[in-house]
């Protein structure tokens, strides 16, 4: 009995594992830049093409399917560095089940961050950011709403839109690329920020005076020296996400912008835990020990509490004044709560009694945890 004659290779359908596609074709099929495909291969080993004798990298149909799945998932906000660890079957399942990143151990530990909308002033910066969006893991999904050459152009465009009856939705970030940062720059930046109703303003500079940086920082803007690599630029952008995407955060006037501490003031402000007299006594006791931190903390709390009260008692000329003083009072209250917790921790560590919560005078002699007795002494003026 004769053996069956094998079919000619050309007559057989290509197998999914047969490498036949070049990188350009794979990128077109997946709808992505070739450079992104190479980054995924070289940095994350998300795809492993076959290198043939000619030196070209070739991809199979299975590789094309995997790249397409990776592209879909990164567009949803999943990070490529996490997806790279999953097999193709897991990627398919994730695409089927996730309208939002969920139910997968690789992504649950690192959920996608909220999308950031940004107006960018400086076309070179916009180009770098777009490159980062394409090449980097999508830890932050960035949407470039508009790009302008100057802050004046950005402000004018927003004003013209308003005159035509177009209601701009507001954005998370106003990003400004400044070749030279000088004092007074915060005025123009915040004018553009206000027109676009941006939550956070930030400047990336190449050269700057100390006074220029200080003016912007005091006004509440984020300031960053422009790095040579896109990855550092992207990591800085990621660091802005919490301040720029606070849920329900009201857009404050530029002079009230304050990153970080404003979050604390969103919570309920409790009444002071320690009375002024108690803090004064504590400062005097603490000065008896080698470390002066307890005394400094007590005196800081006295000042912060006084400023908190002062802000609440300030006269208001108008609604804007009232808003400003209420804001300052809440910020001072949030700071006071932090310092109260710090003082408590220091007192426990040093074996000191906590300050009293009443203003009643006392001749009490305090006993430390080690048995030593301390009596308050007058503070030096």
C-alpha positions as CSV (number, residue, x, y, z in Angstrom):
1,X,0.0,0.0,0.0
2,X,1.5,3.3,-1.1
3,X,1.8,6.2,1.3
4,X,-0.3,9.2,0.6
5,X,1.4,12.0,-1.3
6,X,1.8,15.0,0.9
7,X,0.3,18.3,-0.2
8,X,2.7,20.9,-1.5
9,X,3.4,23.5,1.2
10,X,2.1,26.3,-0.9
11,X,-1.3,24.5,-1.0
12,X,-1.6,24.4,2.8
13,X,-3.2,27.3,4.7
14,X,-0.8,29.4,6.7
15,X,-0.6,28.3,10.4
16,X,-1.1,30.9,13.1
17,X,2.4,30.2,14.4
18,X,4.0,30.8,11.0
19,X,5.9,34.1,11.0
20,X,5.0,36.0,7.8
21,X,4.3,39.6,8.8
22,X,6.8,42.5,9.1
23,X,6.5,45.1,11.8
24,X,5.0,47.7,9.5
25,X,2.2,45.4,8.5
26,X,1.5,44.4,12.1
27,X,1.3,48.0,13.2
28,X,-1.1,48.9,10.4
29,X,-3.3,45.9,11.2
30,X,-3.4,46.8,14.9
31,X,-3.8,50.6,14.3
32,X,-0.8,51.8,16.1
33,X,2.7,53.3,15.4
34,X,5.6,51.0,14.6
35,X,7.6,52.8,17.2
36,X,5.1,51.8,19.9
37,X,5.3,48.2,18.7
38,X,9.0,48.2,19.1
39,X,8.8,49.7,22.6
40,X,6.4,47.0,23.6
41,X,8.8,44.3,22.3
42,X,12.1,45.7,23.6
43,X,11.1,47.2,26.9
44,X,8.2,45.0,28.1
45,X,8.7,41.8,26.0
46,X,5.0,41.9,25.4
47,X,5.5,40.3,21.9
48,X,8.3,38.0,20.9
49,X,8.7,38.0,17.1
50,X,10.9,35.6,15.2
51,X,14.2,37.0,13.8
52,X,15.0,35.3,10.5
53,X,18.4,34.9,8.8
54,X,18.1,38.2,7.0
55,X,17.8,40.0,10.4
56,X,14.2,41.0,9.9
57,X,11.7,40.4,12.7
58,X,8.6,38.5,11.5
59,X,5.3,38.0,13.2
60,X,2.7,35.3,13.0
61,X,-1.1,35.7,12.9
62,X,-1.2,34.8,16.6
63,X,1.3,37.7,17.2
64,X,-1.0,40.0,15.3
65,X,-4.0,38.9,17.4
66,X,-2.0,39.5,20.6
67,X,-0.8,43.0,19.5
68,X,-4.4,43.9,18.6
69,X,-5.7,42.8,22.0
70,X,-2.9,44.8,23.7
71,X,-3.8,47.9,21.7
72,X,-7.5,47.6,22.7
73,X,-6.7,47.2,26.4
74,X,-4.1,50.0,26.6
75,X,-6.7,52.3,25.0
76,X,-9.1,51.4,27.9
77,X,-6.4,52.5,30.3
78,X,-4.6,49.3,31.2
79,X,-0.8,49.5,31.6
80,X,1.2,47.7,29.1
81,X,3.8,46.6,31.7
82,X,1.0,44.6,33.4
83,X,-0.6,43.3,30.3
84,X,2.7,42.0,29.0
85,X,2.7,39.3,31.7
86,X,-0.6,37.8,30.5
87,X,-1.1,35.1,27.9
88,X,-3.2,35.8,24.8
89,X,-6.2,33.9,26.2
90,X,-6.2,36.0,29.3
91,X,-6.0,39.2,27.2
92,X,-9.0,38.0,25.1
93,X,-11.0,37.3,28.3
94,X,-10.1,40.8,29.6
95,X,-11.3,42.4,26.4
96,X,-14.6,40.6,26.6
97,X,-15.3,41.3,30.2
98,X,-13.9,44.7,30.9
99,X,-15.7,47.8,29.9
100,X,-13.5,49.2,32.7
101,X,-10.4,47.6,34.1
102,X,-11.6,44.9,36.6
103,X,-11.6,41.3,37.7
104,X,-8.0,40.5,36.8
105,X,-5.3,40.1,39.4
106,X,-2.7,41.8,37.2
107,X,-4.7,44.9,36.8
108,X,-6.6,45.1,40.1
109,X,-3.4,45.9,41.9
110,X,-2.8,48.8,39.6
111,X,-6.1,50.2,38.4
112,X,-6.1,52.7,35.6
113,X,-6.0,56.3,36.7
114,X,-8.7,58.8,35.6
115,X,-8.3,60.4,32.2
116,X,-6.7,63.8,32.3
117,X,-7.9,66.5,29.9
118,X,-5.3,69.2,29.2
119,X,-4.8,72.4,27.3
120,X,-1.2,72.6,26.2
121,X,0.6,75.9,25.5
122,X,3.7,75.1,23.5
123,X,3.6,72.8,20.4
124,X,7.0,71.1,21.1
125,X,5.6,70.1,24.6
126,X,2.4,68.8,22.9
127,X,4.4,66.8,20.5
128,X,6.4,65.2,23.4
129,X,3.2,64.4,25.3
130,X,1.6,62.8,22.3
131,X,4.8,60.7,21.8
132,X,4.6,59.7,25.5
133,X,0.9,58.8,25.1
134,X,1.8,56.5,22.2
135,X,4.9,54.9,23.7
136,X,4.4,54.7,27.4
137,X,2.2,52.5,29.6
138,X,-1.1,54.1,30.1
139,X,-0.9,54.8,33.8
140,X,-2.6,58.1,33.0
141,X,-4.9,58.5,30.0
142,X,-4.2,62.0,28.7
143,X,-6.4,63.9,26.3
144,X,-5.0,67.0,24.6
145,X,-8.1,69.2,24.2
146,X,-6.3,72.1,22.5
147,X,-2.8,73.2,21.7
148,X,-1.6,76.8,21.4
149,X,1.7,78.6,20.7
150,X,1.3,81.1,23.5
151,X,-0.7,81.9,26.6
152,X,-2.2,84.9,24.8
153,X,-3.5,82.6,22.0
154,X,-5.0,80.2,24.6
155,X,-6.7,83.0,26.4
156,X,-8.0,84.6,23.2
157,X,-9.4,81.3,21.9
158,X,-11.4,80.7,25.0
159,X,-12.7,84.3,25.0
160,X,-13.8,84.0,21.3
161,X,-15.5,80.7,22.1
162,X,-17.4,82.4,24.9
163,X,-18.4,85.3,22.7
164,X,-19.9,82.8,20.2
165,X,-21.9,81.2,22.9
166,X,-19.7,78.0,23.2
167,X,-19.7,76.7,26.7
168,X,-16.2,75.3,27.4
169,X,-16.5,72.3,29.6
170,X,-13.4,73.0,31.7
171,X,-10.2,70.9,31.8
172,X,-8.0,69.3,34.4
173,X,-4.7,70.8,33.4
174,X,-3.3,74.0,31.8
175,X,0.2,73.0,30.8
176,X,2.6,75.7,29.7
177,X,6.0,75.2,28.2
178,X,8.2,78.2,29.0
179,X,11.6,78.6,27.4
180,X,12.3,81.3,30.0
181,X,10.5,81.8,33.3
182,X,10.6,85.2,34.9
183,X,8.9,87.0,37.8
184,X,5.3,87.9,37.0
185,X,4.7,85.0,34.7
186,X,2.0,83.6,37.0
187,X,-0.3,86.5,36.0
188,X,-0.6,85.5,32.4
189,X,-0.7,81.8,33.2
190,X,-3.6,82.1,35.6
191,X,-5.4,84.4,33.2
192,X,-5.4,81.5,30.6
193,X,-6.2,79.0,33.4
194,X,-9.3,81.0,34.4
195,X,-10.6,81.3,30.8
196,X,-10.3,77.5,30.3
197,X,-11.5,76.8,33.8
198,X,-8.6,74.5,34.4
199,X,-8.3,72.8,37.9
200,X,-4.5,72.9,37.9
201,X,-1.9,75.0,36.2
202,X,1.6,73.8,35.6
203,X,4.7,75.2,33.9
204,X,7.5,73.2,32.3
205,X,10.5,75.5,32.0
206,X,14.0,75.3,30.4
207,X,15.6,78.3,32.1
208,X,14.3,80.2,35.1
209,X,15.1,82.7,37.8
210,X,14.5,81.6,41.4
211,X,12.0,84.5,41.7
212,X,10.1,83.3,38.7
213,X,9.7,79.8,40.1
214,X,8.8,81.1,43.5
215,X,6.1,83.4,42.1
216,X,4.4,80.5,40.3
217,X,4.7,78.1,43.2
218,X,3.2,80.6,45.6
219,X,0.4,81.2,43.2
220,X,-0.4,77.5,43.3
221,X,1.1,76.3,40.0
222,X,3.2,73.2,39.6
223,X,6.7,73.9,38.3
224,X,9.0,71.4,36.7
225,X,12.4,71.7,34.8
226,X,11.9,70.2,31.4
227,X,13.6,66.8,31.3
228,X,15.5,65.5,28.3
229,X,13.6,62.2,28.3
230,X,9.9,61.6,27.7
231,X,9.6,59.1,30.5
232,X,10.5,61.6,33.2
233,X,8.1,64.1,31.7
234,X,5.4,61.4,31.8
235,X,6.1,60.5,35.4
236,X,5.8,64.1,36.4
237,X,2.5,64.2,34.6
238,X,1.3,61.2,36.6
239,X,2.2,63.0,39.8
240,X,-0.3,65.8,38.8
241,X,-3.2,63.4,38.5
242,X,-4.4,63.4,42.1
243,X,-4.6,67.2,42.3
244,X,-6.1,67.6,38.8
245,X,-8.9,65.0,39.1
246,X,-10.4,65.5,42.5
247,X,-14.0,64.5,42.3
248,X,-16.4,67.4,42.7
249,X,-13.5,69.8,43.3
250,X,-14.6,73.4,42.8
251,X,-12.3,75.5,40.6
252,X,-10.7,78.0,42.9
253,X,-9.5,81.5,41.9
254,X,-5.7,81.3,41.0
255,X,-4.7,83.1,44.2
256,X,-6.4,80.4,46.3
257,X,-5.0,77.4,44.5
258,X,-3.0,75.2,46.8
259,X,-2.1,71.6,45.9
260,X,-2.0,69.0,48.6
261,X,-3.3,70.8,51.7
262,X,-6.7,71.6,50.0
263,X,-7.5,67.9,50.1
264,X,-7.3,67.9,53.9
265,X,-9.7,70.8,54.2
266,X,-12.4,68.8,52.3
267,X,-12.9,66.7,55.4
268,X,-14.7,67.8,58.6
269,X,-12.6,70.1,60.8
270,X,-12.8,69.1,64.4
271,X,-12.6,71.4,67.4
272,X,-9.1,72.0,68.9
273,X,-8.0,69.1,71.1
274,X,-5.7,71.1,73.3
275,X,-6.3,74.4,75.1
276,X,-3.8,77.3,74.6
277,X,-2.9,77.2,78.3
278,X,-2.3,73.4,78.0
279,X,0.0,74.0,75.0
280,X,1.9,76.8,76.8
281,X,2.5,74.5,79.8
282,X,3.5,71.6,77.5
283,X,6.0,73.8,75.6
284,X,7.6,74.8,79.0
285,X,7.8,71.1,80.1
286,X,9.2,69.9,76.8
287,X,12.0,72.4,76.9
288,X,13.4,70.4,79.8
289,X,14.3,67.5,77.5
290,X,17.2,67.4,75.0
291,X,15.1,67.3,71.9
292,X,13.3,70.6,71.3
293,X,10.7,69.2,68.8
294,X,7.9,68.9,71.4
295,X,8.3,72.5,72.4
296,X,8.4,73.7,68.8
297,X,5.3,71.7,67.9
298,X,3.4,73.2,70.9
299,X,4.4,76.7,69.8
300,X,3.5,76.1,66.2
301,X,0.1,74.8,67.3
302,X,-0.5,77.9,69.3
303,X,0.2,80.1,66.2
304,X,-1.9,77.9,63.9
305,X,-4.8,77.9,66.3
306,X,-4.6,81.7,66.6
307,X,-4.6,82.1,62.9
308,X,-7.5,79.8,62.5
309,X,-9.5,81.9,64.9
310,X,-8.3,85.1,63.3
311,X,-9.4,84.0,59.8
312,X,-12.9,83.2,61.2
313,X,-13.2,86.6,62.8
314,X,-11.9,88.8,59.9
315,X,-14.3,91.4,58.5
316,X,-15.6,90.7,55.1
317,X,-16.1,93.5,52.5
318,X,-17.9,91.2,50.0
319,X,-18.6,87.6,49.1
320,X,-15.1,87.1,47.7
321,X,-13.6,88.2,51.0
322,X,-15.9,85.8,52.9
323,X,-14.9,82.9,50.5
324,X,-11.2,83.7,51.1
325,X,-11.4,83.8,54.9
326,X,-13.5,80.6,55.0
327,X,-10.9,78.9,52.8
328,X,-8.0,80.1,55.1
329,X,-9.8,79.0,58.2
330,X,-10.4,75.5,56.9
331,X,-6.8,75.2,55.7
332,X,-5.6,76.3,59.1
333,X,-7.9,73.9,60.8
334,X,-6.7,71.0,58.7
335,X,-3.1,72.0,59.5
336,X,-3.9,72.2,63.2
337,X,-5.3,68.6,63.1
338,X,-2.2,67.3,61.5
339,X,0.1,69.0,64.1
340,X,-2.1,67.8,66.9
341,X,-1.6,64.2,65.7
342,X,2.2,64.9,65.4
343,X,2.4,66.4,68.9
344,X,0.5,63.3,70.3
345,X,3.0,61.0,68.6
346,X,6.0,62.9,69.9
347,X,4.6,63.0,73.4
348,X,4.1,59.3,73.4
349,X,7.7,58.7,72.2
350,X,9.2,61.1,74.7
351,X,7.0,59.9,77.6
352,X,5.4,63.3,78.1
353,X,1.8,64.0,79.2
354,X,-0.5,65.4,76.6
355,X,-1.5,69.1,76.9
356,X,-4.7,69.7,78.8
357,X,-7.9,70.4,76.9
358,X,-9.2,73.0,79.3
359,X,-8.1,76.6,80.0
360,X,-8.4,76.2,83.8
361,X,-5.1,77.2,85.5
362,X,-3.0,74.4,87.0
363,X,-0.1,74.1,89.4
364,X,0.2,70.4,88.5
365,X,3.6,68.7,88.6
366,X,3.8,66.3,85.7
367,X,5.3,62.8,86.0
368,X,7.1,61.3,83.0
369,X,7.0,57.6,82.1
370,X,10.5,57.2,83.5
371,X,9.4,58.6,86.9
372,X,11.0,62.0,86.6
373,X,8.8,64.9,87.7
374,X,8.6,68.1,85.7
375,X,6.9,71.4,86.5
376,X,6.0,74.0,83.8
377,X,8.3,77.0,83.8
378,X,7.5,80.4,82.2
379,X,8.3,80.7,78.6
380,X,10.9,83.2,77.6
381,X,9.7,86.1,75.7
